[in-house]
Amino acid sequence: MMRELPFDQVRTLLAVIDEGTFEAAANVLHVTPSAVSQRVKALEQHTGRVLLIRSKPVRPTPSGEIVVGFARRVALLERETRSALGMSGSAEPTRMSIAVNSDSLATWFLAALGRVPEEWRLCYELRREDQDHTAALLRDGLVMAAVTSSPDAVAGCSARLLGHMRYIPVAQPRFAERELGRGTSADPVDLMAEALMVCFDRRDDIQDAFVRGLRPGRRANPRRHSVPTSEGFVDAVVAGMGWGMVPLVQAAPLLESGRLVNLVPGHATDIPLYWQQWKLDSPALAAVARAVAAEAAEALSDPQES
């Protein structure tokens, strides 16, 4: 017969993951680091699995990810149940952990959270990650929901299409004239491939993919700047550091003011964005999902309508 998981030990494991160290978890739980260590060891003995990688910060093992996901689900349901019953301590706000890509965070996502009724008393813990990797945080049990480019639902989660974020190739006018040979007979796409570009980070492939999409087999210049914030990325392009793929919603006012030019009018890259969340009967999580879907319907594009 399977034994129940001791929830005080499960809570302790979750605190260690969230805080990153045994000492920090002990401060949150108001116990000694030794007590935290003993509880985690007892839970590992109970499950017959190693649950933590003792690094700094600590990381869950695959088995630990399963337990952490369970702990988050139970903690959320417990808070909502206490609130519904009006029990003592139910006024404590519910923490909602969400993974979201940088461009969504800089454009439409915060407005979505602003749609959530205040009565839910939610505190958000937003984890910024590339849209191709946010699902991994769901899989690891580190977040309850994520904006992701993957349509394939993580085990135990549901997925729905929010819309598409449209990116266009832009540059500062002087940079375009100097580096891309405006007014010459040279092909602008070939010139783009040779020009200095701006990327978000080393995993950012959108500029390279845009060039390959127009010229299969063509490789972009390996000389590039990495600017790992959405706002900083746009600022770098406006400053003439290189060309880059910028979300249309950010580029539109800069195009209108003449601070940026579209390098290949009529061509764009549409990145699909999905909302994935735990399959959990949580009214608070459902309220956030409704708000995100409503804002996305207004802010994101539908390529079929273009």
C-alpha positions in Angstrom: 0.0 0.0 0.0 1.4 3.4 -1.0 2.1 5.7 1.9 0.9 9.3 1.9 3.4 12.0 1.4 4.1 14.0 4.6 3.0 17.5 3.6 5.3 19.3 6.1 8.2 17.6 4.3 6.7 18.4 0.9 6.3 22.1 1.9 9.9 22.1 3.0 11.1 20.8 -0.3 9.1 23.4 -2.2 10.6 26.2 0.1 14.1 24.9 -0.7 13.5 25.0 -4.4 11.8 28.5 -4.3 14.5 30.0 -2.0 17.5 28.3 -3.6 19.3 27.2 -0.4 18.6 25.3 2.8 19.5 28.4 4.8 17.1 30.7 3.0 14.3 28.1 3.2 14.9 27.8 7.0 14.4 31.6 7.3 11.1 31.4 5.5 9.9 28.4 7.4 11.2 29.7 10.8 13.2 26.6 11.5 16.9 25.7 11.6 18.8 24.7 8.4 19.4 21.4 10.1 15.6 20.8 10.4 15.2 21.7 6.7 17.9 19.2 5.8 16.4 16.5 8.0 13.0 17.0 6.4 14.3 16.8 2.9 16.3 13.6 3.7 13.2 12.1 5.3 11.2 12.8 2.2 13.8 11.3 0.0 13.8 8.2 2.2 10.0 8.1 2.1 9.9 8.3 -1.7 13.0 6.2 -2.3 14.2 8.9 -4.7 16.9 11.6 -4.7 14.8 14.8 -5.0 17.4 17.5 -4.9 20.7 18.3 -6.7 22.7 20.0 -3.9 24.1 22.8 -6.0 23.8 26.6 -5.5 21.1 27.3 -6.1 19.6 23.8 -5.5 17.8 22.2 -8.4 15.2 19.4 -8.4 15.9 16.1 -9.9 13.3 14.6 -12.3 11.7 12.9 -9.3 11.9 16.2 -7.4 10.1 18.0 -10.2 7.2 15.7 -9.8 7.0 16.4 -6.0 7.4 20.1 -6.5 4.6 20.2 -9.0 2.4 18.3 -6.6 3.4 20.7 -3.8 2.4 23.8 -5.8 -0.9 22.4 -6.8 -1.8 21.5 -3.2 -0.6 24.8 -1.8 -2.8 26.7 -4.3 -5.9 24.6 -3.6 -5.3 24.9 0.1 -5.2 28.7 0.0 -8.3 28.9 -2.2 -10.2 26.5 0.1 -9.2 28.5 3.2 -10.3 31.7 1.5 -13.7 30.2 0.5 -14.3 29.0 4.0 -13.2 32.3 5.5 -10.7 30.6 7.8 -8.1 32.5 9.8 -5.2 33.5 7.6 -7.2 33.3 4.4 -6.4 37.0 3.8 -2.9 36.0 2.8 -2.6 36.7 -1.0 -2.2 33.8 -3.4 1.2 33.7 -5.2 0.8 33.0 -8.9 4.1 31.9 -10.7 4.0 32.4 -14.5 6.7 32.1 -17.1 6.5 34.7 -19.9 8.8 35.7 -22.8 10.5 39.1 -22.7 8.7 40.6 -25.7 5.3 39.8 -24.3 6.3 41.1 -20.9 7.4 44.4 -22.5 4.3 44.8 -24.6 0.9 43.2 -23.7 1.2 40.8 -20.8 1.2 43.2 -17.9 -2.0 44.8 -19.3 -3.5 41.3 -19.2 -2.7 40.9 -15.5 -4.2 44.3 -15.0 -7.5 42.8 -16.2 -7.6 40.3 -13.3 -10.2 41.5 -10.7 -8.5 42.8 -7.5 -10.8 40.6 -5.4 -8.5 37.6 -6.2 -5.7 39.2 -4.2 -3.0 37.7 -6.3 0.7 38.3 -6.1 2.6 37.4 -9.3 6.0 35.9 -9.6 6.9 36.3 -13.2 9.8 34.3 -14.6 11.2 35.8 -17.8 12.3 33.2 -20.4 12.5 32.8 -24.2 9.1 31.6 -25.6 10.8 28.4 -26.8 11.9 27.5 -23.3 9.1 28.7 -21.0 7.4 25.3 -21.2 10.5 23.8 -19.5 9.7 25.8 -16.3 6.2 24.3 -16.4 7.6 20.8 -16.8 10.0 21.4 -13.9 7.0 22.5 -11.6 8.6 25.9 -11.2 5.5 27.8 -12.6 1.8 27.3 -12.7 1.3 28.7 -16.2 3.4 29.9 -19.2 3.3 31.9 -22.4 5.1 29.6 -24.8 5.6 28.9 -28.5 5.0 25.2 -28.1 1.5 23.9 -28.9 2.3 20.5 -27.3 0.9 20.6 -23.8 3.2 19.6 -21.0 2.0 16.5 -19.1 -0.7 17.6 -16.7 -1.3 20.9 -18.5 -3.7 22.3 -21.1 -2.7 24.5 -24.0 -4.6 27.1 -26.0 -3.5 29.4 -28.9 -3.4 33.1 -27.8 -2.4 34.5 -31.2 0.8 35.5 -33.0 3.4 38.1 -32.3 4.5 39.7 -35.5 8.2 40.6 -36.0 9.5 42.8 -38.8 13.1 43.5 -39.9 14.0 47.1 -39.0 17.0 49.4 -38.7 17.9 53.0 -38.0 17.7 55.0 -41.3 21.4 56.0 -41.3 22.4 52.4 -40.6 20.2 51.2 -43.4 21.7 53.7 -45.8 25.3 53.0 -44.8 25.3 49.2 -44.3 22.5 47.9 -46.5 23.3 50.0 -49.6 20.0 51.8 -50.1 19.8 53.1 -53.6 22.0 50.4 -55.1 21.0 47.4 -57.2 22.2 45.0 -54.5 19.7 42.6 -53.1 18.6 43.9 -49.7 18.3 40.5 -48.1 21.8 39.6 -49.1 23.0 42.9 -47.7 21.1 42.2 -44.5 22.8 38.8 -44.2 26.2 40.6 -44.4 25.3 43.4 -42.0 25.8 43.6 -38.3 22.7 42.5 -36.4 21.3 42.7 -32.9 20.2 39.5 -31.1 18.5 39.0 -27.8 21.0 36.3 -26.6 22.8 33.3 -28.0 19.6 31.3 -28.3 17.9 34.0 -30.4 17.5 32.6 -33.9 14.7 34.8 -35.3 17.0 37.0 -37.3 18.9 34.1 -38.8 15.6 32.3 -39.5 14.2 35.3 -41.3 17.2 35.4 -43.6 17.0 31.7 -44.3 13.3 32.0 -45.0 13.9 34.5 -47.8 17.2 32.9 -49.0 17.4 29.2 -48.2 20.9 28.2 -47.3 22.0 31.8 -46.7 23.8 32.3 -43.4 23.6 35.6 -41.5 26.8 37.4 -40.4 28.2 35.9 -37.1 29.1 39.5 -36.0 26.2 40.5 -33.7 25.4 42.3 -30.5 23.5 40.5 -27.7 21.1 42.7 -25.8 19.0 40.5 -23.4 16.1 42.8 -22.7 13.2 43.6 -25.0 13.4 47.4 -24.4 17.2 47.4 -24.6 17.1 45.4 -27.8 14.8 48.0 -29.5 17.0 50.8 -28.1 20.1 49.2 -29.6 18.5 49.0 -33.1 17.3 52.6 -32.8 20.8 53.6 -31.8 22.2 52.1 -35.1 24.1 49.2 -33.6 22.6 46.8 -36.1 19.4 45.6 -37.6 17.0 43.3 -35.8 13.5 41.7 -35.8 11.3 43.9 -33.6 7.7 43.2 -32.6 5.4 45.2 -34.8 3.7 46.7 -31.7 7.0 48.1 -30.6 8.2 49.1 -34.1 5.0 50.8 -35.3 5.5 54.2 -33.5 9.2 54.3 -34.3 8.4 53.7 -38.0 5.9 56.4 -38.0 8.3 58.9 -36.4 11.1 57.9 -38.8 13.4 56.6 -36.2 13.3 53.1 -37.8 12.7 51.8 -41.4 11.3 48.5 -42.5 14.1 46.8 -44.4 11.9 44.3 -46.3 8.4 45.6 -46.5 5.7 42.9 -47.0 7.7 40.3 -45.1 7.4 39.4 -41.5 7.8 36.5 -39.0 4.8 35.5 -37.0 5.6 33.6 -33.8 2.6 31.7 -32.3 2.1 32.1 -28.6 0.2 29.6 -26.5 -1.1 29.7 -22.9 -0.3 26.5 -21.0 -1.4 26.0 -17.5 -2.0 23.2 -15.0 -5.1 21.2 -15.3 -6.4 22.3 -12.0 -9.8 23.3 -10.7 -8.5 26.7 -9.5 -10.8 29.7 -9.8 -7.8 32.1 -9.4 -5.9 30.4 -12.2 -9.0 30.4 -14.4 -9.4 34.2 -13.8 -5.8 34.8 -14.9 -6.3 32.6 -18.0 -9.5 34.6 -19.0 -7.7 37.9 -18.6 -4.6 36.7 -20.6 -6.9 35.4 -23.4 -8.9 38.7 -23.6 -5.8 40.9 -23.8 -4.1 38.6 -26.3 -7.1 38.8 -28.5 -6.7 42.5 -28.8 -2.9 42.7 -28.8 -1.7 39.8 -30.9 -2.2 39.2 -34.6 -3.9 36.5 -36.6 -1.9 35.8 -39.8 -5.0 34.4 -41.5 -6.6 37.9 -41.3 -3.5 39.7 -42.7 
